[in-house]
Amino acid sequence: MFKTKPTRILLPVALAVLLVSFVFVVTEMRRSQIMQEATGIQRSQERIRLLVELQLLMTDAETGQRGYMLTGDASYLKPYTQAKEKTNEYLRQLQLEYNGSPLEVQGKASKLMELVGAKFAEIDTTV
C-alpha cells in the first residue's frame, strides 16, 4: 500500500513541472519577439524624426532663399547657411539608419539624397 502513494504523487508533480516549463518557454519566446518588435519601432521612430528634421531644414533653406531674393539683405541667408550645414549630417544619419534595409527602401533613401542635393543646387544658383 505504501508503494502506490509515491507514484500517485509523482505523476501530478511531473505534469505540473512540465506545464510550468512549457509556459516558461512560450513566455520567453513571446518576450523575445516583443523585444525585436520594440527595436524595430524605435528604429522607425528615429527614421521619422530624421526625416521631419530634414524637412524643417529644407523649409528653413527655402525661407532664407526667399527672404534674400525679396530684400537683397544677406542676413536672410542665415537660415539657408545653417540648414545647408546641418543637412549633410542628417543625410549621413539617414544613410546609416537605412543601411541594411531592403534594396527598395535604400533606393528611396538614395533618391531623397539626390533630391535634397538638387534643391540645394537650385537654391545656390538663385542666391
N, C-alpha and C positions, 0 to 999 in steps of 0.2 A: 504494500500500500504506500509506503514512503517513497518508493522508487518512481511512482507515476506522478507525484506532485511536482518535482523539478521540471519535468518535460512540459507539464501544463503551464508552468510559469515561463519557461524558456521561450516557447513559441510566440506568445504575445509580446514579450520583451524584444525578441528578434524582429518581429514585424514593426514594432514601434521605432526601433533603431533604423530599420530600412526606410520607413516612411519619413522620418526626420532627415535622413541622409538625402533622400530624393528631393524633399522640399528645399534643403540647403543648396543642392546642385542647381535646381531650377532657379532659385533666387539669385545665385551668383551669376548664372548665365544672363539673366534679365538685367542685373545691375551692370554688368559689363556692356551690354547692349545700350543701356541708358547713358552710360558714360561716353560711349562712342558718339551717340546722337547729340549729347550736350557739347562735345568738342566740335562737331560739325556746325551746330547752331552758333557757337562762339566765333568760328571762322567766318560764317556768313554775316554775322553782325559786324565783324571787323571790316569785311569787304564793303558792306553797305556804308559804314562810317567813312571809309576812304573815298568811296565814290561821291558821297554827299559833300565831303570836304573839297574834292576836286571840282565839283560843280560850283561850289561857292567861290573857289579861286578863279574859275573861268568867268564867273559873273563879275568879280572884282576887276579882272583884267579888262573886260569889255567896258565896265563903268569908267575906268581910268582912260581908256581909249576915247570914249565919247566925250568925257569932260575936257580932255586935251584938244580934241578936234573942234569942239564948240567954242572954247575960250582961248586956246593957244597958250594957256598957262601951264607951265611944266610941273607945277605942284600937283596937278591932276594925274600925273603919271605915277605917283607913289603907289596907289593900289595895283596898278599894272606891273610895276617892277617887283613889288613884294609877291604878287601872285606868280609871276614868272619864276622867281627864285624857289618858291615853295612847291610849285607844280612838279618839278623834276623829282623831288623827294617823294611826293605822293605817288607818282608813277612808278618809281622804284619799289615802293612798298606794295603797290597793287601787283606788280610783276611777281614779287616774292609770294604774295598771297595766292595767286593763280598758278604758280609753278606746281606741277604735278596734277593739275586738273585735266579733265578730258580735252582733247585737241580742239573741239568746237568752242569750248569756253576760252582756251588760250588764244584762239583766233580772234574772238570778240575782244579780248583784252588788248591784243596787238592792234586791232582796228581802232580801238579807243585811243591808244597812244598815238597812232597816225593822225587821227582827227584833232587831237589836242595840239600836236606839232603843227598841223596845217593852220589851225586857228591862230596860234601864236605867230606864225609866219605872216598871216594876213594882217594881224594887228601891227606887227613890226613894220610892214610896208606902209601902213597908213600913218603910223606915228613917225 
